[in-house]
Amino acid sequence: MSNPKYAKRLQKELLDLRNSPPTGILIDEAETFDRWVIGIEGMSGTIYQGERFKLQFRFNSSYPLDPPEVIFIGNVPVHPHIYSNGHICLSILYDNWSPALTVSSICLSILSMLSSCTEKTRPADDSFYIARAVGKSPKDTRWMFHDDKV
């Protein structure tokens, strides 16, 4: 990452995550400031209890002014707002991004989204979306945020 200011911000976030990780949040990989992999564990009492997932964060030199690209990799949870290719329909990752958000707060928001879900289903347009999103970043999608119940 070319801009030392953003590297300093990410260094602080990484240190905070290592020293006091929120419950259910684990650092899997964070050797560079370009890509991190963060593990999240389904909370007790939820339909994802005992399941473990991986979030990939990709940062560009405009972070934190621009949001990171965040996707699930590997075992993608079945959820109405998570596409089978790992793309996540969550407004804070796109239109409602704020530089005050951190990797930790993003992980907690996604964990909350998983915890409030009552039925494991894919988005209704999953097949259509993933066919059109091959090789694209979720940041290239124009998302429609209309359901905050799940």
Secondary structure, 3 states (H helix, E strand, C coil): CCCHHHHHHHHHHHHHHHHCCCCCEEEEECCCCCEEEEEEECCCCCCCCCCEEEEEEECCCCCCCCCCEEEEECCCCCECCECCCCEECCHHHCCCCCCCCCHHHHHHHHHHHHHCCCCCCCCCCHHHHHHHCCCCCHHHCCCCCCCCCC
